[in-house]
Amino acid sequence: MAHEHQHPSAQSAAAAGGGAFAPLRLPVFAVLWAATVLGNIGSFMRDVASAWMVTELSTSPTAVALVQTAATLPVFLLALPAGVLSDILDRRRFLIAVQILLAGVSGALLLLAHTHTLTVEYLIALTFLGGVGAALMGPTWQSIVPELVPRSELRNAVALNSLGINIARAVGPAVGGLLLASFGAAAAYGLDVLSYVFVIAALLWWRRPAAVDTGRGEQFFGAFRAGVRYARASRELHVVLLRAAVFFLFASSVWALLPLVARRMLGGSAGFYGVLLGAVGAGAILGAVLLPKLRRKLDTDGLVLTASLLTAGVMAVLTLAPPQWAAVALMLVLGLGWIIALTTLNGVAQAVLPNWVRGRGLAIYLMVFNGAMAAGSLGWGLVAGQLGVAATLLIGAAGLVVVAFVFHRVKLPTGEADLQPSRHWPEPLLAEPVAHDRGPVMVQVEYRIRKEDQPAFLQAMQRVAAERRRDGAYAWGVAEHTGEPGRVIEWFLVESWAEHLRQHDRVSQADADLQAQALRFHQGPDKPAVHHYLALAPGA
């Protein structure tokens, strides 16, 4: 979304013709992107300091593992609730609140480290709180991207966000390690606190236009159910989640086994492992630059196939235990393939989700991504324990090639549908005011359909059914009057009157087109009659 003084057309003009870095010409995106990079650098510094401190505070491997668990568990558990909050709260204010929470966590670590009172228990508890903050922040940061750039630049913006994370991943641990060695953990925690000041300042500077208050705001549990209903009914989202799950499940093998590859197969030190990770980051930066050119030659399915083959190729060559310089070059290719897949899948997920449910949809995508990476890493580690690292990598590479070609037939959505609200449904007629929590609600739409048109009409209505379910219906059906052939009733149930009113706001231009395709079979001078019925007994 533009700065309050910048017209959308000016925004598009500013971004035009700049290739991969075009979104950075838009002041709001550029400022928030830079602030995010600084914030992520600070987070990586904090993580390095915490990982080092736990080894000083305890010799127990369990304690070290618990710190890692405390950091990652909240991301998996809270992704969907965080997505719900992202959709029902003001995203800018929500992000500011989360940044203040994270600054408080790092401030507490700074104080405890400075006064030498930091214990393993404090460290695990504060790391868990930091993980909660990261979980709350993830879907919301991703959800605001389409507000900051024109639709034509969305995928470049997503690529730049991935690039920013890789820059932070390269810089943060290095700076954190240097500060740790020179000044101690308190210095690393202190700089992390300072990074949040920049992020909060950028968010305060962003003048996000206030949402129009329709009086139809969602409550948490209702919004949670609506998000799950949308995800269940959206075939486009199913395709993205399936393609992401199979890619990350097999590609996770190289990440799970890379420390063992560096140490055992390539005879490298911890420093060499750091160089390998740095090369992955450099390859990702190269990928972000090349992506716009690749998109002109390949569609989204072609990009995911290319990324799969590049990643599988790297895994296969690593099994040959190449010289260390060749392994570094292979990591450049891995970084290239990784960012192509990550950006393409994430960009499609962003493009198929309407604004009202974007946070929840992206949260489900993040759950699938993290779940596939975690399950894959565990599974490949167990296989490597039985078969060895090289054989496991080769199996992973072969599996990735097979699933890449098999699932290439399951085409990713283009993400070009117009998801802006159509607002073409008239307000329901009311004899008297209806309490918003009253329900369930049955809506009936009465059509006149000729017998010979019914098969084509029913086919069109199946697409309408999916749209009704995405936007809030929990049951749907179509029936013909026994005494009047051609009199057809479409009916659907919504959990409350408020949810049905929100349905009116959710119908997109693309949904309106689907309804128009079904409507052309209707015979008669008037539009189909619409009737609303409220259950007399609550919950009936």
N, C-alpha and C positions, 0 to 999 in steps of 0.2 A: 504494500500500500504506500502511496506517495506521501511525502512530507506535506503538511497541511497547506503549504503555499505552492506546491508543485502539481500541475495538472497532469493526469495520466498520459495524455498525448505527448507532453513534454518529456515524461518519463521514458516512453517508448523511443522517442527520438534520441534521447540521451544514450540509450542502450544500444541503438542500432549500429551495426557494422563494426562492433568492437571484439567479436569473437569470444574466446573463453573468458576474458576479463571484462566484458561489456557491463555486467551488473555493478562492477565497482565504480562506474561512472555515475551511479545513482547515489546521492549523498547519504540517504538513510541506510541503505544496504551496506555501503562502504564503512560507515561509522560502526554499525552493529557488528559487521563481519570482523573488523579490526578488534573491537572490544571482546568478541567471542574468542578470537585467537589468543589475546592476552589472558583472558580468563582460563582458557584451557592450558596455557603454559603454566599458570599458577597452580592449577589442579595437578598437573604432572609433577611439578616440584614438590607439592605436598605429598603425593603418593610415594615418590622416591624417598623423601625424608621419613615417612611412616614405615616403609618397608625396611629401611636401615635401622630405625630406632627399635623395632620389635626384635631384631637380631641382637641388639645390645642389651635389651631388657630381659630376654629369655633365650635359653638354648633349646627350647622345645620346638620341634617342627610343627606340632599342632598349633602353637600360638601363631607362628608365621602363616599357616594355612587359614587360621581363623580370621586374620586381618584381611586376607584376600576374599574370603567368604563374606565378611561384613561389608566389603566394598561393592561386591557384585550381586549379592542376594536381593537387596532392595530393588535393583533395576528390573529384575525378573518379576518379583512379587507385585511391585507397585506401578508397572508400566501402564496397565489399563486404567486403574483409578486416577493416575496422573493425566492420562488422556482425557478422561471425563472432566476433571477440573480445568484442563486447558480449554475445553469447549464451552463450559458454563460460566467461567470467570473471565474478567478482562485479562487478556494474555499479557499485556505490558505490566500491569500491576502485580499479576501472579509471578512473573519472572523477577520483578524487583524484590518481592517477598522471599522468593527462593534464594536469590543472591545474598540477601541479608542473613538468612539461615546459614548458608555456606560460609559467609564471612565470619559468623559467630563460631562455627566449628573450628575454622583455622585460627581464629583469635584465641580460643580456649587451648588449642594445641600449642600455640606460641607461648601463652602464659605458663602452661605446665612445663614445657621444655625449658623455658628461661629460668624457672624457679627450681628445676631439677626434681619436680614432683610427678612427672609423667610415669604412669604404670601401664602394664599390658592391658589391664581392665579398662582404664581410661581410653587407651589408644583404640581398642576394639569398639568401645561404645561410640566414640567420636567418629571413627571410620564408618560405622553403620549409619550414623546421622548424616555424614557426608554422602553416603550411598543413597540415602533417602532423598537428599537434595538433588543429586544427579538424576535419580529416577523421575522426580517431579519435573525437572527442567527439560529432559530429553524431548518428549513429544511436543512441548510448547515451543521450544526453539525451532523445531522443524515446521511446526504449524504456521509460524509467522512469515516464513519465506515467501509464500505466494502473495502475502500482503505487501511485500517490499519491492517486488519486481513485476514487470508485465509478463503475461503468460508465455510469450515467445522466448523469454529469457529464464524461465523457471529451471530448466535442466542445467543451464550454465551456472545458475545460482547454487543449485544443489551440488554441482561439481566443485564450486569454489568453497562451499562449506566443508566438503570432504578434504579438499586441499588444505584448508585452515587447520583441520584436526591433525593432518599429517605434519604440517609445519610445527604445530604445538608439540606433537609427539617426538619430533626430532630435537627441538630446542629445549623443552621443559625438563626432561630427565638429565640432559647434559648440564644445564644451568643449575638444576637442583643438586646434582652430584658435586659440582664445583663449590657451591655455597656450603654444602654439608662438610666437605673436606676442609674448607678454609675458615668458616665461621660457626659451624654447628647447625643443628636442626632448626633452632629458633629463627635463624635468618631465612631459611627456606619457607617456613610457615609465615613469617612476616611479609615476605614478598607476595605470597599467595593472598594474604589479606588485602594488600595494596592493589592486586589485580582486580579484586571484586569492586573496589572503589571506582575503577575505570568503567567496568561493565554497568554498574548502577548509574553512573553519570550518563553513559550513552543511552540507557533506557529512559532516564528522566528527560533527556534532550529530545527523544523521539516523541513527536506529537501524533500519537495514534488517534485517528478520528473516533469519537465515541460511538459505540453501537446504538442503533435506534432502539429505544425501549418499547417493545410491543406489548409488554405486560404478560408475555408468554414464556418467561425464563424457565429453564429446566432445573429440577432438583436433582441431587446427586444420584439417588438410586434409580429414579426414572430415566435419567440420562445414561446411566450404566446399562440399563435394559435396552434402551433405544440404540446404543452403540453396538451391543451384541446382536440385536435384531438386524441392524444394518449389515454387519459383517457376515451374518449367516445368509442374507439374501443377495449380497453383491457378488455376482459371478466374476466380475472384473477384478475385485479384490482377491477372490479365491485364486485366480490365475497367478497374480503377483506373489501371493503368499506361497503357493506351490512351487513356483520357479525359484523363489528365494530359498525356500527350505532345502530343495534338492541340491542347489549350488553350494550353499554354505555347509551342508552336512558333509559333502565330499571334500570341499576345499579346506575345511577346518583341519584336515589331516596334516597339511604342511605347517600350519601354525602350532598345532599340538606337539609336533615332533622336531620343530626347528632347533630348539636348544640342544637336543640329542644329536641332530645332524651336525651342528656346528662343533660340538665337543668330540663326539666319537668318530663320526665319519670323515670330518674334515680336519680334525686335530687342532681345533682353534681354542683360544682362550675366551674369557668373559668379554675382553675388549673386542675380539673378532666377532663375537655374537652381536655386540653393540653396533659394529660396522655393518653387519648384515641387515639389522633392523633399520639403520640409517639409509641403506641402499633401497630398502622397500619404500621408505618415505620419499626418497628422491625419485623413484620410479612412479610413485603416485602423483608427484608434482608434474612430471613429464606427461603422465596420462591426462591430467586436468587440462594441460595446454593443448594436447592433441585431440581431445574428445570432440570439439566442434567440427573439426575436419573429418573425423571418423563418422560423425552423425550424418554428414552430407553424403556418405557412400554406403552406410549401413543403417537398417532400421533397428529398433530396440532388440528384436530377436537375434539379429545378426551380431549386435554388440555383445549380448550375453553369451552367444556361441563362441565368439572370438575370445572373450575373457576366459571362458571355460577351457578352451584349447591352449591358451597361453599358460594358464595356471597348471594344467595337467602336464604340459611340456616341461615346465620348470621342475615339477615333482619327479618326472621320469628321469630327467638328466641328473638330478641330485642323487639318485640311487647309484650312479656311476662313481660317486665320490670324486668330483672334479677338483682341480687345483683351487686354492682359496680365491685367487683373483677371478676365476671363472664363476665361482659361487656368488661373488659380489655382483658380477654382471647378471647372473640369473635372478638375483633379488630385485634388480632394476625391472626386469621383465615381470616378475611376480607383482611388484607394486603397480605396474601399468595395468596388468590384467585385473588386479583386485579393485582398483578405483573405477575401472570401466564397469565392472559388475555392480559394485556398490552404488555408484552414481546412477546407473541406468535403472536398476530395480527401485531404488529410493525415489527417483524422479517420476517413474510411472505410478508408484504408490501415491505420491503427492498429487499427480495429475488426475487420478480417477476419483479422488475424494472431494465431495463438496465441503464448503467451509464449515457448515454446522456440525459435521462429524469428523473433521480432519484430524483433530487431536486423538480421538478414540481409534480411528483407523490406523494412524501412524503408530500408536501405542501397540496395537495388535501386530503390526509389521515388526516393531522392535522386539516384541516377545518371541515371534517366530525366529528372527535373526539370532537373538541371544540364545534361545533354546536350541536351535540347530547347531550353533557354534559350541555350546556347552556339551550337548549330547554327543556331537561328532568328536570333540576333543577327548572325552572320556572313552568312547568306543574305540577310537584309533589308538589311544594309549594302551588299552587292554589287548588289542590285536598285536601291537608292537611288542608287548611283553611275551607273546607266544611265538611270533614269527620273525621278530627282528625289525629294525627301523627301515632298512632298505626295501624289504618285501612289502611292508605295510604301505610305504610311500608309493610303490609300484601299483598295488591294489587300488589305492585311493585315486591315482592318476587314471588308471583304466576305467574305474567306476565313474569318474567325472566325465570322461569322454563319452561313455555309453549314455549316461543320463542327459548329457548336453544335446546329443543327437535325438534321443527319444523325446525329450520334452521340448525340443525345438518346434515340434508339431503343435504343441499347446501354445498358441500365439498370444503374446502379451498384448493388452489393450493399447490402442494408440494414445489414449488420454487426451483426445481432442474434442470431446463432447462439451457443450456449453452447460456448465453447472451453476450458472447464476440463477437465482430464484425467478420463476416466471410470473408468480402472483396472478395467475389467470383464473384461479378458482374464486367464485364469488363467496362472500361471507354467508354462513348458514343463516336461514331465517329462524327467528326465535319468538315465541309467543310471550316468554318471560325470561329473565336472566337465568343462566345455568351456572351452578357452582363448578369451578374448574376441576375440582377433584372428583366430580361425579362421573361414573362410568360403570361398566364398559359402554362404548358407543358402537351402534351398528349403522353403517352407511350403506344405502342401497342406490344403485344407479340403474335406471330402467331404459333399456334399448328396444328398438323394433328392428329385427334382423330377418331378412328373407332366408328361407330354408337353404337355398343354393349358396348363400354367402356365409353360412354358419361355420364351416371348416376353416375358412380364411380368417373369419372374425375371432374364433377361438385361438388360433395361432397368434394373432395380434394381441389378444387378451393375456396370453401367457407372459408376454413381455411387460404388459401393464401390471400383472400380478406381482412380478419381481419388484417393480417400482413401488407399488403400494406397500409391500413388506419392508423394503429398504427405508421408506419414509415413516413407518410407524405401525402398520397393521400387523397383528399377530395371527390373524386367520383371514382367509380369502376364499371366495368361491363364485361360481356362475351357475345359474339355473334357468330352466325354461318353464313358463306357465303351462300347466296341463290342459287348461281349457282354451288357451289362446296361443297356438303355435306362432313363433316369431316374436313373442313378448319375452324378452330375456332380461333377467335381473343379475347384475353384478353386486355382490355384497362383500364387505370386509369389516372386521372388528378392530377397534382401537381401545386401549386400556382406560382412557379418560377423555373428558371433553377438552381439557387443556392440551393433551397430546394430539387430538384431532386438529385443534387450531394451529398447533405447531406444524402439523402435516401440511396445512395450507401454505406455510412459509417455506417449507422444504422442497416443494415441487420445483424442479429445475426446468430450464428451457428444453433440455434434452428429454426430460420426462414428458413435458407438454407435447413434444413431437410424437412420442410413443402413443400418448392418449389420442392424438389427432389421427394416427394411422388406424386405430380401432374405431374411432368415431365415424370414419368415412363409410362404414357399413350400415350405419344407423339410417333407417327410413323414416321420413316424416318431416313436416315443416319446422317443428320445434326441436330444441336440444333435448337430450335425454333428461328425464325428470330425476332429481336427486332428493332422497329422503334420509333424514337423520332420526335415529331412535336411541333413547337412553334407557338403560335397564332400570326397572322400577325397584328391584331389590339390589342394593349396593353389592357389587362383586358377582352378580348372577351371570 
